[in-house]
Amino acid sequence: MWNQDSPIWTTWKKRFAFIPSMLLSRIAISIPSLAVSAIHPIACIAFSLDGNQIVSSFWDNSVWVWDSKTGKQLSEMQGHTRYVTSVAFSPDGNQIVSGSWDNSVRVWDTKTGKQLRELQGHTSFVTSVAFSPDGNQIASGSRDNSVQVWNAKTGEQLRKLQGHTSYVTSVAFSSNTNQIVSGSEDNSVRVWDAKTGKQLRELQGHTSSVNSVAFSPDSNQIVSGSQDKSVRVWNLKTGEQLRELYGHTSVVNSVAFSSDGTQVVSGSSDNSVRMWTNLNFDAPWILKDDGWIFSGAKRLVWVPSTICSVLLRPHNVLTISQNGSAAISFKQCKLGTSWHKCYTP
């Protein structure tokens, strides 16, 4: 568990709105200087916008709210009849939205735990939910292949966004509430007009299911994580893929931008969290699956497989893993840090 002086914890709490949920499925909630334990595995977790509260869901179909400073349980929500897959706070922190395998989206009073609304419309498991930044709308993604948009105040279904050809895994609003991004098991990332429901863009590049999507704070970029083990950054206006970040050795389950938009964090089934930065610069080298490091078409050096799995790649500045991490050091290298430019056939 990280203590309150840990630079890792300080960075995460300051920069990120939530911790990748899939990494927390078998551990307690860890917050500065305390750990809150529960008798059921944790399915998903989120901070309130002010950082004062945490909401978590459990495999027993319940949703709990905690004080992030004391660890005290503040309220408990009961009503879902199956596994709760996604939770989120409203911007003011007064309400919580949850999605479940019981096909429903539910809205709760944070303080009392009372259910305010049950949103029915999906015909299969709800996989992801999100409040709009203005608090007026809710988006939900489902295994019925659709994204649905709801009036957060009345529970009325406003729009049904259809286009994905397989399960929708993740949804998010842009900071101005004008757009919604969704990821799907059809390997695509799609951008929608939140007001009209019209599909604006389809971002293609991933070769397997897209598990997580998020907007940058300025809404100019989108980040996505996939079962193809990659993290990709996209230009929203053009649809161009800006970065393809490799380093994870298994499925990427969750991604997010830092609050200033300069960093990306990703969580994976390889039991690691990776932080990426300097996204505006081209990578000087890449590591292939066979362990060879290349600069362009030039083969430079071979790295053993035991090191490949924990090696910091270009743009990857931090890896949190039980196996530690490794970086290529040039302190004793006569060629200096521009070693990748030196090549003799």
C-alpha positions in Angstrom: 0.0 0.0 0.0 1.3 3.5 -0.8 1.6 5.9 2.1 0.7 9.6 1.8 4.3 10.6 1.1 4.6 8.3 -1.8 5.4 10.2 -5.1 3.4 7.6 -7.0 0.3 8.2 -4.9 0.7 11.9 -5.0 1.0 11.9 -8.8 -2.1 9.7 -9.2 -4.4 11.6 -6.9 -3.4 14.9 -8.3 -3.6 14.0 -12.0 -6.1 11.3 -12.5 -9.9 11.2 -11.8 -10.0 7.4 -11.3 -7.8 4.4 -10.9 -8.0 1.7 -13.7 -10.8 -0.5 -12.3 -9.6 -3.9 -13.7 -6.4 -3.6 -11.6 -8.4 -3.4 -8.4 -10.6 -6.5 -8.8 -8.8 -8.4 -6.1 -7.4 -5.7 -3.7 -8.7 -3.3 -1.1 -9.2 0.4 -1.8 -5.8 2.0 -1.1 -5.8 5.7 0.0 -3.2 7.8 1.8 -2.2 6.1 5.1 -5.2 3.7 5.2 -6.7 0.7 3.5 -10.4 0.0 3.4 -11.1 -3.7 3.1 -14.3 -5.5 1.9 -15.5 -9.0 2.0 -16.3 -9.1 -1.8 -13.9 -8.4 -4.7 -14.1 -4.8 -6.0 -15.4 -4.5 -9.6 -14.9 -0.8 -10.3 -14.0 2.4 -8.5 -14.1 6.2 -9.0 -13.2 9.5 -7.2 -15.6 12.4 -6.8 -14.5 15.5 -8.7 -13.4 17.2 -5.4 -11.5 14.1 -4.3 -13.4 13.8 -1.0 -15.3 10.7 -1.8 -14.8 7.3 -3.4 -17.5 5.1 -4.9 -16.9 1.4 -5.5 -19.0 -1.5 -6.6 -18.7 -5.1 -5.5 -19.4 -8.6 -6.9 -22.4 -8.8 -4.5 -24.3 -6.3 -6.7 -23.9 -3.4 -4.2 -22.4 0.1 -4.5 -20.6 1.8 -1.6 -19.5 5.3 -0.9 -16.4 6.1 1.3 -14.8 9.2 2.8 -11.4 9.4 1.1 -9.8 11.0 4.1 -11.0 8.7 6.9 -12.0 5.5 5.0 -15.4 5.6 6.7 -18.3 4.1 4.8 -20.8 6.8 4.1 -23.6 5.0 2.3 -24.6 1.8 0.6 -26.7 1.4 -2.5 -28.8 -1.8 -3.0 -31.0 -2.5 -5.9 -29.1 -4.0 -8.8 -29.8 -7.7 -9.1 -26.5 -8.6 -10.9 -22.9 -7.6 -11.0 -22.3 -3.8 -11.2 -19.8 -3.1 -13.9 -19.4 0.7 -13.9 -19.9 3.6 -11.5 -19.4 7.4 -11.7 -20.1 10.5 -9.7 -22.1 13.5 -11.0 -19.9 16.6 -11.3 -21.3 18.1 -8.1 -20.8 14.8 -6.3 -24.5 14.6 -5.1 -25.4 11.7 -7.3 -23.9 8.4 -8.5 -24.7 6.5 -11.7 -24.2 2.8 -12.0 -24.5 0.2 -14.7 -25.0 -3.5 -14.3 -25.4 -6.9 -15.8 -29.1 -6.7 -14.9 -29.3 -4.4 -18.1 -30.2 -1.4 -16.0 -28.7 2.1 -15.3 -29.5 3.5 -11.9 -29.0 6.9 -10.3 -28.5 7.2 -6.6 -28.4 9.9 -4.0 -24.8 9.9 -2.7 -25.6 11.0 0.8 -28.6 8.8 1.6 -28.0 5.8 -0.8 -31.6 6.1 -2.0 -32.3 5.1 -5.6 -33.6 8.1 -7.5 -34.1 6.6 -11.0 -33.9 3.3 -12.8 -33.1 3.8 -16.5 -34.4 0.9 -18.6 -33.8 0.6 -22.3 -30.8 -1.7 -22.8 -31.5 -5.3 -23.8 -28.2 -6.7 -22.5 -25.5 -6.1 -19.9 -24.5 -2.4 -19.3 -20.8 -2.2 -19.4 -20.0 1.5 -19.0 -21.6 4.7 -17.7 -20.6 8.4 -17.6 -22.1 11.7 -16.4 -21.7 14.7 -18.8 -19.5 17.5 -17.4 -22.5 19.7 -16.9 -24.4 16.9 -15.0 -27.4 17.1 -17.3 -26.9 13.8 -19.3 -25.8 10.3 -18.7 -24.3 8.0 -21.4 -24.3 4.2 -21.1 -22.7 1.5 -23.3 -24.0 -2.0 -23.5 -23.5 -5.5 -24.9 -26.6 -4.8 -27.0 -24.0 -2.9 -29.2 -25.6 0.5 -28.5 -24.8 3.7 -26.7 -27.8 5.4 -25.0 -28.0 9.0 -23.8 -30.3 9.9 -20.9 -31.7 13.0 -19.2 -30.0 12.8 -15.8 -32.8 14.8 -14.2 -35.8 12.9 -15.5 -34.4 9.5 -16.6 -35.8 10.0 -20.1 -34.0 8.3 -22.9 -32.8 11.1 -25.3 -31.0 9.2 -28.0 -29.8 5.8 -29.0 -26.5 5.7 -30.8 -26.2 2.8 -33.2 -23.3 1.8 -35.4 -21.1 -0.5 -33.5 -21.3 -4.1 -34.7 -20.3 -5.7 -31.4 -20.4 -5.0 -27.6 -19.8 -1.4 -26.5 -17.2 -1.6 -23.7 -16.5 2.0 -22.8 -18.1 5.5 -23.1 -17.0 9.0 -22.2 -18.1 12.7 -22.7 -16.0 15.5 -24.0 -15.3 18.3 -21.6 -17.8 20.6 -23.4 -20.4 17.8 -23.4 -20.8 18.1 -27.2 -19.4 14.7 -28.1 -19.3 11.2 -26.8 -16.6 8.6 -27.5 -17.2 4.9 -27.4 -15.0 1.8 -27.7 -16.2 -1.6 -28.8 -15.4 -5.2 -29.3 -15.7 -4.5 -33.1 -12.1 -3.0 -32.7 -13.3 0.5 -33.4 -13.4 3.8 -31.6 -16.4 6.0 -32.6 -17.2 9.6 -31.9 -20.8 10.9 -31.8 -22.6 14.2 -31.7 -24.1 14.2 -28.2 -27.0 16.4 -29.3 -28.1 14.7 -32.5 -26.7 11.2 -32.0 -25.0 11.4 -35.4 -21.7 9.4 -35.8 -18.9 11.9 -36.5 -15.9 9.7 -36.8 -14.9 6.0 -36.8 -11.3 5.5 -35.7 -9.7 2.4 -37.0 -6.3 0.9 -36.1 -6.8 -1.5 -33.2 -6.7 -5.1 -34.2 -8.7 -6.4 -31.3 -11.4 -5.2 -28.9 -11.2 -1.7 -27.6 -11.6 -1.9 -23.8 -11.3 1.7 -22.7 -11.6 5.2 -24.1 -11.1 8.7 -22.7 -11.0 12.4 -24.0 -8.1 14.7 -23.2 -9.1 17.6 -21.0 -9.3 20.0 -23.9 -11.2 17.4 -26.0 -8.7 17.6 -28.8 -7.4 14.1 -28.4 -8.7 10.6 -27.5 -6.9 7.8 -25.9 -7.9 4.1 -26.3 -6.6 0.8 -24.8 -7.2 -2.5 -26.4 -6.8 -6.3 -26.2 -4.1 -5.9 -28.9 -1.9 -4.7 -26.0 -1.6 -1.2 -27.4 -2.5 2.3 -26.2 -3.3 4.7 -29.0 -3.8 8.4 -29.1 -6.0 10.0 -31.8 -6.6 13.5 -33.1 -10.3 14.2 -32.7 -10.7 16.7 -35.5 -8.9 14.7 -38.2 -9.3 11.1 -36.9 -5.5 10.7 -37.4 -3.7 8.2 -35.1 -1.0 10.3 -33.4 0.7 7.7 -31.2 0.8 3.9 -30.9 2.2 3.0 -27.5 3.5 -0.5 -26.9 4.9 -1.9 -23.7 2.1 -3.9 -22.1 2.5 -7.6 -22.5 -1.2 -8.4 -22.2 -4.7 -6.8 -22.6 -5.0 -3.1 -21.9 -8.1 -2.7 -19.7 -8.2 1.0 -18.7 -6.7 4.3 -19.9 -6.9 8.0 -18.9 -5.4 11.4 -19.5 -3.8 13.5 -16.8 -5.6 16.6 -15.8 -3.2 18.8 -17.9 -3.4 16.5 -20.9 0.4 15.9 -21.1 0.4 12.3 -19.8 -1.5 9.1 -20.3 -1.9 6.2 -17.8 -2.8 2.7 -18.7 -3.7 -0.5 -16.7 -3.3 -4.0 -18.1 -3.9 -7.6 -17.4 -0.1 -8.0 -17.3 -0.5 -6.6 -13.7 1.2 -3.3 -14.5 0.3 0.4 -14.7 2.3 2.4 -17.2 2.5 6.2 -17.5 3.3 7.8 -20.8 4.6 11.3 -21.6 6.3 13.4 -24.3 3.5 12.4 -26.7 4.4 15.2 -29.1 7.7 13.7 -30.1 8.5 10.7 -32.3 9.9 7.7 -30.6 13.7 7.3 -31.3 13.4 3.5 -31.2 11.0 0.6 -31.0 11.1 -2.8 -29.4 9.9 -5.7 -31.6 8.2 -8.9 -30.2 11.4 -10.9 -30.9 13.4 -8.7 -28.6 15.3 -6.6 -31.2 15.4 -2.8 -30.8 15.1 -1.0 -34.1 15.6 2.7 -35.1 13.6 2.9 -38.4 14.7 -0.2 -40.4 18.0 -0.5 -38.5 18.5 -3.3 -36.0 20.4 -2.0 -33.0 20.5 -4.3 -30.1 18.8 -7.4 -28.7 17.1 -7.5 -25.3 16.3 -10.8 -23.4 12.6 -11.6 -23.1 12.8 -11.4 -19.3 13.8 -7.7 -19.6 11.4 -6.9 -22.5 8.3 -7.4 -20.3 9.4 -4.7 -17.8 11.5 -2.4 -20.1 10.5 1.3 -20.2 9.7 2.1 -23.8 9.9 5.5 -25.5 7.2 7.8 -23.9 6.9 5.3 -21.0 8.3 7.2 -18.0 6.9 5.1 -15.2 5.8 1.5 -14.7 4.2 0.2 -11.5 4.6 -3.6 -11.4 5.3 -6.4 -8.9 8.1 -7.4 -11.3 9.6 -3.9 -11.2 10.8 -2.0 -14.2 14.0 -1.7 -16.3 15.4 1.2 -18.4 18.2 1.4 -20.9 21.0 3.6 -19.4 23.5 5.5 -21.4 25.7 6.8 -18.5 28.6 4.5 -19.3 28.0 4.5 -23.1 30.6 6.2 -25.2 28.0 6.9 -27.9 25.9 8.9 -25.5 22.1 9.2 -25.6 22.1 9.4 -29.4 23.2 5.8 -29.6 20.2 4.9 -31.8 21.6 7.1 -34.6 24.9 5.2 -34.7 24.8 2.3 -37.1 27.3 0.3 -39.1 25.9 -2.4 -41.5 
